Amino acid sequence: MRDLKTIQNTVYDLIIIGGGINGAAIARDAALRGLKTIVVDKEDFGGGTTSWSTRLVHGGLRYLEYFEFNLVRESLKEREVLLHAAPHLAKPIQMTIPIYGSGSRSYWEIQAGMLLYDILSFDKTLLNHRMLSAKKMRQLFRSVNPEDLKGAAQYYDAQAEYAERLCLENVLSAQQAGAVTLNYVTVAEIQRQDDRITNLVCEDQLTGDRFTVQGSDKAVVINTSGPWVDQVLGLGRRGDRKAPIGTSKKMGGTKGSHIIVDTFPGAPDTAFYVEAASDGRPYFIVPWLNMYLIGTTDLRYTGDLDRVKADDDEIDYLIGETNRVLPTAHLSRKDIKFTYSGVRPLPNAEGKKPGSITRKHILFDHTKEGVSNLISLVGGKLTTHRQVGEEMVDRVYRKRQQPAPPCLTDKQRLPGAILPNAPEIDQALENYGDRVASESIHHLFAVYGALAPKVLALVDDDAELGEKIVNYLPDIKAQAVYAVRSELAYTLADICRRRTMLSMEANYGFDALPAILGALAKHCGWSEAECDRQTQAYRAFMEENCIPDYLLNSPELTRELQPAS
């Protein structure tokens, strides 16, 4: 239960609207520097753009084409910080760029870009690039399309397989430092007096209760709601009348869709960074949790931000382009395990091609629009979230006319930071090896890192929690209970889609529901009526966001959505 009365009676220095990766990083940095901080999100933490990303922590090789050298350098620096701060969640991954004569960039242009990429990452711990001749490329990747192949470039970036948990660990770190972190809280009104925001009127989506978040005399409000930035600005009120903040449109997001497939014939053991033949747009084929993540598209989007779904045409585009570069794949719609789509929180740039819109983040100060204590984040990437947090908190202190204490997040690790050879893993195998499968124990450390023993401790109370949720995956029932008790999870989508990856691995999560609901009924007090309500809400979420329309609209295929026996 949330103590809304205490929250309402507290005065905050920093109020953050939006708990995606950037809002979470700002809350963490601010709390560590001593600001009384609260962050609210209308849904789950990381439930927006963060959870729909390609899960790469990359320097932005493509940004070199647009001469955004500062952004590339910043991204490469932050990649290195994250590899140190969260080694369990951010891991090196080799990237391979097949180069074709028909492509928009020649072998020598790509080599020049690789050299510049290495120069800009001069302080990295990853290896430099190497170029492959066509002969070597065909030898290493024997299933690659050889027609007009000129060679390839190989280099290293990083991957955050569990991007949602990266966001969550920022939230938990902020919480440990004293921040108040509330998901499923909608901002109903932004109350203004003169040129300042004084309060937010909020509604708890879990109970329907309304409460007020008060700002101190020097309080600053941060709008990190991603694609919803303009919607939040429209909530302004002065007295008893509406007073939207600003008149110009800040956001011009583009839609990016992904598909997930099982390993296929000719699947590469490194990530492929490919230029699509049909439109010249780069996309990725990435090994991910023993499957392959393929994406993304880049399309103008003006629809409902709360209902974003991969279109059948986008799915066919990604399938077709993958089959082109890897002809042995023979992928078809029946191979799709999961789809997802999100909206990039890019600045409004009418008339520009989606791919050419800058990926730089902008700290938009609304003083010029008559509100002196509001800053909106326009843009922002997974890779640079920590840097955004540092910049934003520095700006907050300037607005408060106070000296900023030193930033700590460039050195302090996230709560789960642990290396794969940590002695805690051997200790856990010794303590729980007779009750939990060894593959599950290793899986817990890969996902939760140093926090894994807290999940395993639940097995001491009930050995049944050490059982697998589904027999073909390593996740155990304790994870569902831990998500509700310790990780701010309130729904089945929180558990299956963002605390674990069961939605993407277990038949859209439907195979996992019986075991999860049984554990939550026994250990978290979920009634039969609550289990039924949650199941219906979960199915609706999957149908609206993840299950392809062609599958939903084909009666003969709906049986694929039934839980495995």
C-alpha positions as CSV (number, residue, x, y, z in Angstrom):
1,M,0.0,0.0,0.0
2,R,1.2,3.5,-0.8
3,D,1.2,6.1,1.9
4,L,-0.4,8.9,-0.1
5,K,-1.1,11.0,3.0
6,T,2.6,11.2,3.8
7,I,3.4,12.0,0.2
8,Q,0.7,14.7,0.1
9,N,2.1,16.3,3.3
10,T,5.7,16.3,2.0
11,V,7.3,19.2,0.1
12,Y,9.6,18.1,-2.8
13,D,12.6,19.8,-4.4
14,L,12.3,17.9,-7.7
15,I,9.1,16.5,-9.3
16,I,9.6,14.2,-12.3
17,I,6.8,13.3,-14.6
18,G,7.7,10.1,-16.5
19,G,9.6,7.0,-15.2
20,G,11.2,5.7,-18.3
21,I,15.0,5.2,-18.4
22,N,15.7,9.0,-18.5
23,G,13.2,9.9,-15.8
24,A,14.6,7.1,-13.6
25,A,18.2,8.2,-14.2
26,I,17.4,11.8,-13.3
27,A,15.6,10.6,-10.1
28,R,18.6,8.5,-9.2
29,D,21.1,11.3,-9.7
30,A,19.0,13.9,-7.9
31,A,18.4,11.7,-4.9
32,L,22.1,10.8,-4.6
33,R,22.9,14.5,-4.6
34,G,20.4,15.2,-1.8
35,L,17.4,16.6,-3.5
36,K,14.0,15.6,-2.1
37,T,12.7,13.8,-5.2
38,I,9.6,12.2,-6.4
39,V,9.0,10.5,-9.8
40,V,5.6,9.4,-11.1
41,D,4.6,7.5,-14.2
42,K,1.1,6.9,-15.5
43,E,1.9,3.3,-16.2
44,D,4.8,1.0,-15.2
45,F,8.4,2.2,-15.0
46,G,10.0,1.7,-18.4
47,G,6.6,0.7,-19.9
48,G,6.9,3.2,-22.8
49,T,9.7,3.7,-25.2
50,T,12.3,2.1,-22.9
51,S,10.6,-1.3,-23.2
52,W,10.2,-1.1,-26.9
53,S,13.8,-0.4,-27.9
54,T,16.3,-2.5,-29.9
55,R,18.2,-3.1,-26.6
56,L,21.5,-1.9,-27.9
57,V,23.9,0.4,-25.9
58,H,25.6,1.8,-28.9
59,G,27.7,4.8,-30.0
60,G,25.4,5.7,-32.9
61,L,27.7,4.8,-35.8
62,R,25.0,6.1,-38.2
63,Y,25.1,9.5,-36.6
64,L,28.5,10.1,-38.1
65,E,26.7,10.5,-41.5
66,Y,24.9,13.6,-40.1
67,F,28.2,15.0,-38.5
68,E,26.8,14.6,-35.0
69,F,30.3,13.8,-33.7
70,N,29.6,15.1,-30.2
71,L,26.6,12.8,-29.8
72,V,28.7,9.8,-31.0
73,R,31.4,10.7,-28.5
74,E,29.0,11.1,-25.7
75,S,27.3,7.8,-26.5
76,L,30.6,5.9,-26.7
77,K,31.7,7.4,-23.3
78,E,28.3,6.4,-21.7
79,R,28.6,2.9,-23.2
80,E,31.8,2.5,-21.3
81,V,30.3,3.8,-18.1
82,L,27.4,1.4,-18.3
83,L,29.6,-1.6,-19.0
84,H,31.2,-0.9,-15.7
85,A,28.1,0.2,-13.7
86,A,25.9,-2.7,-14.8
87,P,28.0,-5.6,-16.1
88,H,25.2,-8.0,-15.6
89,L,22.8,-6.0,-17.8
90,A,25.2,-4.4,-20.3
91,K,27.5,-6.7,-22.2
92,P,29.7,-6.4,-25.3
93,I,28.3,-7.6,-28.6
94,Q,30.1,-7.9,-31.9
95,M,28.4,-6.2,-34.8
96,T,29.0,-7.1,-38.5
97,I,28.1,-4.8,-41.4
98,P,27.8,-6.6,-44.7
99,I,28.8,-4.3,-47.5
100,Y,27.2,-4.6,-51.0
101,G,27.9,-2.8,-54.2
102,S,24.3,-1.7,-54.5
103,G,24.4,-0.1,-51.0
104,S,24.5,3.6,-50.4
105,R,27.9,3.5,-48.8
106,S,31.1,2.0,-50.4
107,Y,33.5,-0.3,-48.6
108,W,36.0,2.6,-48.3
109,E,33.4,5.0,-46.9
110,I,32.4,2.5,-44.2
111,Q,36.1,1.8,-43.4
112,A,36.6,5.6,-42.9
113,G,33.5,5.7,-40.6
114,M,35.0,2.8,-38.6
115,L,38.3,4.6,-38.2
116,L,36.5,7.7,-36.9
117,Y,34.4,5.5,-34.6
118,D,37.6,4.1,-33.1
119,I,39.1,7.5,-32.7
120,L,36.0,8.8,-30.9
121,S,36.1,5.8,-28.6
122,F,39.8,6.2,-27.8
123,D,39.3,5.3,-24.1
124,K,37.2,2.2,-24.6
125,T,37.9,-1.3,-23.2
126,L,36.3,-3.0,-26.3
127,L,38.3,-4.0,-29.4
128,N,38.8,-1.8,-32.4
129,H,37.2,-2.6,-35.7
130,R,38.4,-4.8,-38.5
131,M,37.5,-4.9,-42.2
132,L,36.8,-8.2,-44.0
133,S,37.2,-8.9,-47.7
134,A,34.4,-10.5,-49.5
135,K,36.2,-13.8,-49.5
136,K,36.7,-13.7,-45.7
137,M,33.1,-12.6,-45.2
138,R,31.8,-15.5,-47.2
139,Q,34.0,-17.9,-45.2
140,L,32.9,-16.6,-41.8
141,F,29.2,-16.3,-42.7
142,R,28.5,-18.9,-45.3
143,S,24.8,-18.3,-45.5
144,V,25.2,-14.6,-46.3
145,N,23.9,-13.5,-49.7
146,P,27.1,-13.4,-51.9
147,E,25.6,-11.4,-54.8
148,D,27.5,-8.2,-55.2
149,L,29.1,-8.6,-51.8
150,K,32.2,-6.4,-51.3
151,G,33.2,-7.3,-47.8
152,A,32.2,-6.3,-44.3
153,A,33.1,-4.3,-41.2
154,Q,33.2,-5.7,-37.7
155,Y,33.3,-3.8,-34.5
156,Y,31.9,-4.0,-30.9
157,D,29.1,-2.2,-29.2
158,A,27.0,-3.3,-26.2
159,Q,23.7,-4.9,-25.6
160,A,21.2,-4.5,-22.8
161,E,19.1,-7.6,-23.2
162,Y,16.9,-6.6,-20.3
163,A,16.5,-2.9,-21.0
164,E,13.4,-2.8,-18.7
165,R,15.5,-4.0,-15.8
166,L,18.1,-1.4,-16.5
167,C,15.4,1.2,-15.9
168,L,14.1,-0.7,-12.9
169,E,17.6,-0.7,-11.2
170,N,17.8,3.1,-11.7
171,V,14.4,3.3,-10.0
172,L,15.5,1.1,-7.1
173,S,18.7,3.0,-6.7
174,A,16.8,6.2,-6.6
175,Q,14.5,4.7,-4.0
176,Q,17.4,3.5,-1.9
177,A,18.8,7.1,-2.0
178,G,15.5,8.5,-0.6
179,A,13.4,9.2,-3.7
180,V,9.7,8.5,-3.8
181,T,8.9,6.3,-6.9
182,L,5.3,5.8,-8.0
183,N,4.2,3.9,-11.0
184,Y,0.5,3.8,-12.1
185,V,0.0,7.4,-11.1
186,T,-1.5,9.8,-13.6
187,V,-1.0,13.6,-13.5
188,A,-4.4,15.1,-13.8
189,E,-3.5,18.8,-13.4
190,I,-0.3,20.9,-13.3
191,Q,-1.2,23.8,-11.1
192,R,0.4,27.2,-11.8
193,Q,0.6,30.4,-9.9
194,D,2.2,33.4,-11.7
195,D,5.2,32.0,-13.5
196,R,5.7,28.9,-11.4
197,I,4.3,25.4,-11.1
198,T,3.3,24.9,-7.5
199,N,1.5,21.5,-7.3
200,L,0.6,18.4,-9.3
201,V,-2.9,16.9,-8.8
202,C,-2.4,13.2,-9.3
203,E,-4.6,10.1,-9.4
204,D,-3.5,6.6,-8.2
205,Q,-4.6,4.3,-11.0
206,L,-4.6,1.3,-8.6
207,T,-7.1,2.8,-6.2
208,G,-8.7,5.8,-7.9
209,D,-7.5,8.1,-5.0
210,R,-6.5,11.6,-5.8
211,F,-3.7,13.4,-4.1
212,T,-1.5,16.4,-4.5
213,V,2.3,16.6,-4.9
214,Q,3.6,19.8,-3.5
215,G,6.7,21.6,-4.7
216,S,9.0,23.7,-2.4
217,D,9.7,27.4,-3.0
218,K,12.6,26.4,-5.2
219,A,11.1,23.3,-6.7
220,V,11.7,22.3,-10.3
221,V,9.4,20.1,-12.3
222,I,10.9,17.8,-15.0
223,N,8.8,16.5,-17.9
224,T,10.4,13.2,-19.1
225,S,7.3,11.7,-20.5
226,G,8.9,10.8,-23.8
227,P,6.4,10.9,-26.7
228,W,3.8,12.2,-24.3
229,V,5.6,15.4,-23.5
230,D,3.1,17.6,-25.4
231,Q,0.2,15.8,-23.7
232,V,1.7,16.6,-20.3
233,L,2.2,20.2,-21.2
234,G,-1.5,20.4,-22.0
235,L,-2.4,19.6,-18.4
236,G,-1.5,23.1,-17.1
237,R,-4.1,25.0,-15.1
238,R,-4.1,28.4,-13.5
239,G,-6.7,28.7,-10.8
240,D,-9.9,27.1,-12.1
241,R,-9.1,27.3,-15.8
242,K,-7.0,25.5,-18.2
243,A,-3.6,27.0,-19.1
244,P,-1.6,24.8,-21.4
245,I,2.1,25.4,-21.3
246,G,3.5,26.7,-24.6
247,T,1.9,26.7,-28.0
248,S,4.5,25.0,-30.1
249,K,4.6,21.3,-30.7
250,K,7.7,19.8,-29.2
251,M,7.5,16.2,-30.2
252,G,7.6,14.5,-33.6
253,G,8.2,10.9,-32.8
254,T,8.7,8.1,-35.3
255,K,7.5,4.5,-34.9
256,G,10.0,1.6,-34.7
257,S,8.8,-2.0,-34.8
258,H,10.6,-5.3,-34.1
259,I,10.0,-9.0,-34.6
260,I,11.4,-11.9,-32.5
261,V,12.1,-15.3,-34.1
262,D,13.8,-18.5,-33.0
263,T,17.2,-19.4,-34.3
264,F,16.9,-20.0,-38.1
265,P,19.1,-21.7,-40.7
266,G,22.1,-19.5,-41.4
267,A,21.5,-17.3,-38.4
268,P,24.7,-15.4,-37.6
269,D,26.4,-15.7,-34.2
270,T,27.1,-12.0,-34.1
271,A,24.7,-9.1,-34.6
272,F,24.2,-8.0,-38.2
273,Y,23.8,-4.3,-39.0
274,V,22.2,-4.3,-42.5
275,E,21.1,-1.7,-45.0
276,A,17.6,-2.6,-46.2
277,A,17.5,-2.9,-50.0
278,S,13.9,-1.6,-50.3
279,D,14.4,1.8,-48.6
280,G,18.1,2.0,-47.6
281,R,17.3,2.2,-43.9
282,P,19.7,0.4,-41.6
283,Y,18.3,-2.3,-39.3
284,F,19.6,-5.0,-37.0
285,I,19.5,-8.8,-36.8
286,V,20.6,-9.4,-33.1
287,P,21.1,-12.6,-31.2
288,W,18.9,-12.2,-28.1
289,L,18.1,-14.7,-25.3
290,N,18.7,-17.7,-27.6
291,M,16.4,-16.1,-30.2
292,Y,16.8,-13.3,-32.7
293,L,15.6,-9.7,-32.4
294,I,15.1,-8.1,-35.8
295,G,14.3,-4.4,-36.3
296,T,13.7,-1.6,-36.5
297,T,11.4,0.4,-38.8
298,D,11.3,4.2,-38.8
299,L,8.0,5.7,-39.7
300,R,6.2,8.9,-39.0
301,Y,3.6,8.3,-36.3
302,T,0.6,10.4,-35.3
303,G,-1.7,7.8,-33.8
304,D,-2.6,6.8,-30.3
305,L,0.6,6.8,-28.2
306,D,-0.9,4.2,-25.8
307,R,-1.7,1.7,-28.6
308,V,1.3,1.2,-30.8
309,K,1.6,-2.0,-32.7
310,A,3.8,-3.5,-35.5
311,D,1.7,-3.5,-38.7
312,D,1.6,-6.5,-40.8
313,D,3.4,-4.6,-43.6
314,E,6.3,-3.8,-41.2
315,I,6.5,-7.4,-40.1
316,D,6.6,-8.5,-43.8
317,Y,9.3,-5.8,-44.5
318,L,11.6,-7.2,-41.7
319,I,11.0,-10.8,-42.8
320,G,11.7,-10.0,-46.4
321,E,14.9,-7.9,-45.8
322,T,16.3,-10.7,-43.5
323,N,15.6,-13.3,-46.1
324,R,17.4,-11.2,-48.7
325,V,20.6,-10.9,-46.7
326,L,20.4,-14.5,-45.3
327,P,18.6,-16.5,-48.1
328,T,18.8,-19.8,-46.1
329,A,16.6,-18.3,-43.4
330,H,13.3,-18.8,-45.3
331,L,11.5,-16.8,-42.6
332,S,7.7,-16.4,-42.8
333,R,4.9,-15.1,-40.7
334,K,4.6,-18.5,-38.9
335,D,8.1,-18.0,-37.5
336,I,7.2,-14.9,-35.6
337,K,7.3,-15.5,-31.8
338,F,6.6,-11.9,-30.7
339,T,6.3,-8.4,-32.1
340,Y,6.6,-5.0,-30.5
341,S,6.6,-1.4,-31.5
342,G,7.3,1.9,-29.8
343,V,7.6,5.6,-30.6
344,R,10.9,7.4,-30.4
345,P,10.6,10.7,-28.5
346,L,12.2,12.8,-31.2
347,P,11.9,16.6,-31.6
348,N,9.3,17.9,-34.0
349,A,11.0,18.3,-37.4
350,E,8.3,18.8,-40.1
351,G,9.5,17.8,-43.6
352,K,12.6,15.9,-42.5
353,K,13.1,12.2,-43.3
354,P,12.6,10.2,-40.1
355,G,16.1,8.8,-40.2
356,S,17.6,12.3,-40.5
357,I,15.9,13.7,-37.4
358,T,18.6,14.4,-34.8
359,R,19.0,11.9,-31.9
360,K,20.5,14.6,-29.7
361,H,18.6,15.3,-26.5
362,I,17.3,18.8,-25.7
363,L,16.7,20.2,-22.3
364,F,13.8,22.6,-23.1
365,D,13.5,25.3,-20.5
366,H,9.9,26.7,-20.5
367,T,10.9,30.0,-19.0
368,K,10.5,31.6,-22.4
369,E,6.9,30.2,-22.4
370,G,6.1,31.8,-19.0
371,V,6.9,28.9,-16.7
372,S,10.2,29.4,-14.9
373,N,10.6,26.1,-13.1
374,L,9.8,23.5,-15.8
375,I,12.2,21.7,-18.1
376,S,11.0,19.1,-20.7
377,L,13.3,16.5,-22.1
378,V,13.0,16.3,-25.9
379,G,14.7,13.2,-27.2
380,G,17.0,11.0,-25.2
381,K,18.4,7.5,-25.9
382,L,18.8,4.3,-23.8
383,T,22.6,4.7,-24.1
384,T,22.9,8.2,-22.8
385,H,20.4,8.0,-19.9
386,R,23.0,8.5,-17.2
387,Q,24.4,11.6,-19.0
388,V,20.9,13.0,-19.3
389,G,20.5,12.6,-15.6
390,E,23.7,14.4,-14.8
391,E,22.9,17.3,-17.1
392,M,19.4,17.7,-15.9
393,V,20.3,17.7,-12.2
394,D,23.1,20.2,-12.9
395,R,20.5,22.4,-14.6
396,V,18.1,22.0,-11.6
397,Y,20.7,23.3,-9.2
398,R,21.3,26.3,-11.4
399,K,17.6,27.0,-11.4
400,R,17.6,26.7,-7.7
401,Q,20.6,29.1,-7.6
402,Q,22.6,26.6,-5.6
403,P,26.0,25.1,-6.2
404,A,25.6,21.6,-7.6
405,P,27.2,18.8,-5.5
406,P,29.4,16.4,-7.5
407,C,27.6,13.8,-9.6
408,L,28.0,10.3,-8.3
409,T,26.5,8.2,-11.0
410,D,29.5,8.1,-13.3
411,K,31.3,6.0,-10.6
412,Q,28.6,4.4,-8.5
413,R,27.4,1.0,-9.8
414,L,23.7,0.0,-10.0
415,P,22.3,-2.3,-7.3
416,G,22.7,-5.5,-9.2
417,A,26.2,-4.9,-10.5
418,I,28.2,-8.2,-10.5
419,L,30.6,-10.1,-12.7
420,P,29.8,-13.5,-14.1
421,N,32.6,-15.2,-12.0
422,A,31.5,-13.7,-8.7
423,P,31.8,-16.0,-5.7
424,E,28.2,-15.4,-4.8
425,I,27.2,-17.6,-7.7
426,D,29.1,-20.6,-6.4
427,Q,27.7,-20.0,-2.9
428,A,24.1,-20.0,-4.3
429,L,24.7,-23.2,-6.2
430,E,25.9,-24.8,-2.9
431,N,23.0,-23.4,-0.9
432,Y,20.2,-24.0,-3.3
433,G,21.4,-26.6,-5.8
434,D,19.2,-29.3,-4.2
435,R,16.1,-27.2,-4.6
436,V,16.6,-25.0,-7.7
437,A,18.0,-26.2,-11.0
438,S,21.5,-24.9,-11.6
439,E,20.5,-23.3,-15.0
440,S,17.9,-21.3,-13.0
441,I,20.4,-20.1,-10.5
442,H,22.8,-19.0,-13.3
443,H,19.8,-17.3,-15.0
444,L,18.9,-15.4,-11.9
445,F,22.4,-14.0,-11.6
446,A,22.3,-13.0,-15.3
447,V,19.1,-11.1,-14.8
448,Y,19.2,-9.8,-11.2
449,G,23.0,-9.8,-10.7
450,A,23.9,-9.2,-7.0
451,L,20.2,-9.1,-6.1
452,A,19.7,-12.8,-7.1
453,P,20.2,-14.1,-3.6
454,K,17.2,-12.1,-2.5
455,V,15.1,-13.9,-5.0
456,L,16.5,-17.3,-4.0
457,A,15.8,-16.5,-0.3
458,L,12.1,-16.9,-1.0
459,V,12.7,-20.6,-1.6
460,D,13.7,-20.9,2.0
461,D,10.1,-20.1,3.0
462,D,8.5,-22.3,0.3
463,A,10.5,-24.8,-1.7
464,E,7.7,-24.7,-4.4
465,L,9.0,-21.3,-5.3
466,G,12.1,-22.9,-6.6
467,E,10.2,-24.7,-9.3
468,K,10.3,-23.5,-12.9
469,I,7.4,-21.5,-14.2
470,V,7.4,-23.4,-17.5
471,N,9.5,-26.5,-18.0
472,Y,11.4,-25.1,-21.1
473,L,12.7,-21.9,-19.5
474,P,14.9,-21.3,-16.4
475,D,12.6,-18.7,-14.7
476,I,11.3,-19.8,-11.3
477,K,8.1,-19.0,-9.4
478,A,10.0,-17.0,-6.8
479,Q,10.6,-14.3,-9.5
480,A,6.9,-13.5,-9.7
481,V,6.5,-13.2,-5.9
482,Y,9.7,-11.1,-5.7
483,A,8.5,-8.8,-8.5
484,V,5.3,-8.0,-6.5
485,R,7.0,-7.7,-3.1
486,S,10.2,-5.9,-4.0
487,E,10.1,-4.6,-7.5
488,L,6.9,-2.4,-7.7
489,A,5.1,-4.9,-10.0
490,Y,1.3,-4.7,-9.9
491,T,0.1,-6.5,-13.0
492,L,0.8,-9.6,-15.0
493,A,2.3,-7.4,-17.8
494,D,4.7,-5.9,-15.2
495,I,5.8,-9.4,-14.3
496,C,5.8,-11.1,-17.7
497,R,6.8,-8.2,-19.9
498,R,9.1,-6.1,-17.8
499,R,10.4,-7.9,-14.7
500,T,11.0,-11.0,-16.7
501,M,10.9,-11.7,-20.5
502,L,8.3,-14.4,-20.2
503,S,6.0,-12.6,-22.6
504,M,8.5,-12.8,-25.3
505,E,9.7,-16.4,-24.6
506,A,6.6,-18.3,-23.4
507,N,3.9,-18.1,-26.1
508,Y,3.2,-14.4,-25.4
509,G,3.5,-15.3,-21.7
510,F,0.3,-17.4,-21.8
511,D,2.2,-20.6,-21.0
512,A,3.5,-19.0,-17.8
513,L,0.2,-17.6,-16.4
514,P,-1.0,-20.7,-14.5
515,A,2.1,-21.1,-12.4
516,I,2.5,-17.3,-11.8
517,L,-1.1,-16.9,-10.7
518,G,-0.8,-19.9,-8.4
519,A,2.2,-18.4,-6.7
520,L,0.7,-15.0,-6.4
521,A,-2.6,-16.4,-5.0
522,K,-0.6,-18.3,-2.4
523,H,2.0,-15.7,-1.5
524,C,0.7,-12.3,-2.5
525,G,-3.0,-12.6,-1.6
526,W,-4.4,-12.4,-5.2
527,S,-8.0,-13.6,-5.0
528,E,-9.6,-15.7,-7.7
529,A,-11.5,-12.6,-8.9
530,E,-8.2,-10.7,-9.1
531,C,-6.5,-13.5,-11.0
532,D,-9.4,-13.5,-13.5
533,R,-9.3,-9.7,-13.9
534,Q,-5.5,-9.7,-14.3
535,T,-5.7,-12.5,-16.9
536,Q,-8.2,-10.6,-19.0
537,A,-6.2,-7.3,-18.8
538,Y,-3.1,-9.2,-19.8
539,R,-4.7,-10.8,-22.8
540,A,-6.0,-7.4,-23.9
541,F,-2.5,-5.9,-23.5
542,M,-1.0,-8.6,-25.6
543,E,-3.7,-8.3,-28.3
544,E,-3.4,-4.5,-28.5
545,N,0.3,-4.3,-28.5
546,C,2.1,-7.5,-29.4
547,I,0.1,-10.2,-31.1
548,P,0.1,-9.6,-34.9
549,D,-3.2,-8.6,-36.5
550,Y,-2.9,-11.4,-39.0
551,L,-2.7,-13.9,-36.1
552,L,-5.7,-12.4,-34.3
553,N,-7.7,-12.2,-37.5
554,S,-7.1,-15.8,-38.5
555,P,-9.3,-18.3,-36.6
556,E,-7.2,-21.2,-37.6
557,L,-4.1,-19.6,-36.0
558,T,-5.7,-18.6,-32.7
559,R,-5.0,-22.0,-31.3
560,E,-1.3,-21.0,-31.2
561,L,-2.2,-18.7,-28.4
562,Q,-3.4,-21.4,-26.1
563,P,-1.1,-22.4,-23.2
564,A,1.1,-25.4,-23.9
565,S,-0.1,-28.5,-22.1
